[in-house]
Amino acid sequence: MDQKDAELLLKISHADSLQELVDLGFQLLGNPIFIDDMYRNVLAYSQDVTIDDPLWQENVVENIHDESTGSQMASKQMYKKSLETQRPVLLTDLPTVQRYAMTLTNYGVPIGNVTIAAHIHHFVPGDELLFELFCNYAAELLGNSHFSFRRSQPIVVNTLIRLLDGDHLTRTAVESKLNFYKKNTLSKSFLLLISDKTGDALSCPRQPVIETLSMIPGTIAFTYQSYIVCIYSGNGTQRQNAQTQLLYILNRYDLFAGISNHFRDIMQLPHYYTQAQSALKLSKLNENCRTYPYNDIAIFDLFDTLASQTNLLEFCEEKLMDLLAYDKAHGDNLLKTLQVYLETCLQYEETARQLFVHKNTVRYRIAKCQKFLNTDFTDGKKIFQYTLSLKILEYYHYIE
């Protein structure tokens, strides 16, 4: 082993992801590598190299397998032998491409496989040892990763995790794994990100929650980045029943869910994960509400993006800023009353109900706002400007 190999192995030992591990492995061994789980679902593979081989394209890139072919049956025997010997096994069933493979274990339990194919150059003495060292690091990283090794829907879960990781998966590869998605392509789906009250992670045991969620028809649940991710696909009565069951589960385990907008394209999953995450982080979590749709806080997400570039208060109506100063000095709660009044389409009774005050109190406050702002709230453009300004003030916590 030369100095370069030693340096690459050191980098491999500190890899943060399977894809990084595979990329470093390609530099170390000079041939393409892929890692799959025990259900032949590819988790990472050498992507920065063009392999002129239909089998590589089909089995690795597209991740489609015909278990009846001689190549697939030989691979099964190879993995079985590797598991028995705990060593890499050389397979020479293909006329032009030799392969080394090794089954990875975690505390004696098989969790996946690593395969390297001699597409670039023939194996040389020393490759087997380097490959075995690489596999040892791969086993440790895979065992500590967020991929699923459960018998229930591991192919679906691991495909979704790869999508969330940003792996470059083809639509064909994804749809071949997600049977539940193919059956519901015309149904609107949404993603729920479940957390405890911190909004950042999940401190309670996850498995009971996941198993309970997975019992809801049309639902799949799994752990990702310390959250529980739940994807639901359904419509009509089924959706209403699912929402009822979800609320029961959230209340039972004292959890909260950020909910993405509806989507039809599973390939956009990372985008909707970010939406659900923003819904949790930008909402004020409390026990009176367990679910937080992204649509309700989308404008604050926009403000988050813009606030790093400019002071949004500069876009507020000047008279509202004066009203803010008056409110602070007198404590009349005029701004909050005005905000609810505009959001309820100028309804005094509904405003009073939401603020837990008498209707006459609302009338008194709105009259003061009208006098202060010199408007009767009949101009649609002005109403929009006031509503936007009030949202900006809420974003900066001037309105609670």
C-alpha positions, 0 to 999 in steps of 0.5 A: 500500500503506497502513500496515496492509498493510505491517504485515500483510506483515511478519507474513506474512514471519515466519509459522511455519506455513502455517495462520498464513500463510493466516490473515494472508493473509485479513486482508490480502486480505479473501478466503479463501485455500487452499494445496495441493501439486502433487497437489491435496492442501490443506495450509492454508485459511481456516478462520475464515470460512463460505463458502456455496459447495458447491465450496469445501466439496467441493474445499477443506474436504473436499479431494475433486476430480473431475478431469473437471469443467470447474472442475478442468480450468480450474484445471489450465490456470490453474496451468500458465499461472502456472508459465510466467509466474511471476505470478498468473493470474485465472480467471473460469470460475465465474459468480459467483466470480473467483479468482487463483492462483499456482504456487509454486516452490522453486529452479525446481521447482513445489511447490504452488499458492495460490488466493484466491477472491472469495467475500467481495468483488470484487477491487480494484486492488492485490489482484493485487500484494498476492497476489503478495507473499503468494505469494512468502512462501508459496513460501519457507515451503512450501519449508522446511516438513515437507510432502512433495514426493516423487512417492511417496505425497505425498497420504497423507504430507501428509494425515498431516502435517496431522493431526499439525499439529492441522489441523481435517480432517474424517474424510471428507477424511482417509479419501478420501486414505488408501487404505491406511487404508481397506483396513485399518480392521479391522487394529490400527495403531501409530505408530513414532517413530524417533530416534538415541540422543539420543531427541530428534531424528535426526542421520543422513541420513533419506532412505535410512531412509525409503525402506527403511522404506517397502519394508515392506508396510503401512508408510508413513514420512516426516519430521516434527519432525526424527524419522522417523514410521513408521505400520504397519497389518497383522496376523498373520504380516505383522506379525511379518515387519514387526517383523523387518525393522524391527529389522534397519533400526534396527540397521543405522542405529543408531536407536531407535523409540518405539512407540505403543499400537495404534489403529484410528482414524487421526484420533487420530494426534496422540495416538499420536505423543505416546505414541511420543515419550514412549516415547523420552524416558522410556526409557533407550536402549541398544544392547541394545534398539531398540524401546520400547513406550509401554505399558512406560513409560505409568506414568512418563508418568502420573507426569510429569503428576502430578509437577508438582502434587505430590511423588509420594514422599509416596505411597510406603510408609513402610517402603520409604522406610526400606528405601531409606535402609538400601540406600543405607547398606549397598549391598545392592541390596535395592530393585532385587531386590525390584522385579524379584521382584515384577514376575516374580510372585515367581520366584526363578530369573527374578529371578536371571536378570534381575539376573545373580546367583545364585538364592541371592543373590536368596533372601537379599535377599528374606528381608532384605526380608521381615524389614525390611517384616514381610511374606511378600508374599502380600497382593495389596493390599500387593504392589500398594502396594509395586510402585507405590512402587517405580515411583515410586522408579524414576521419581525415579532412586532405583532404576536 
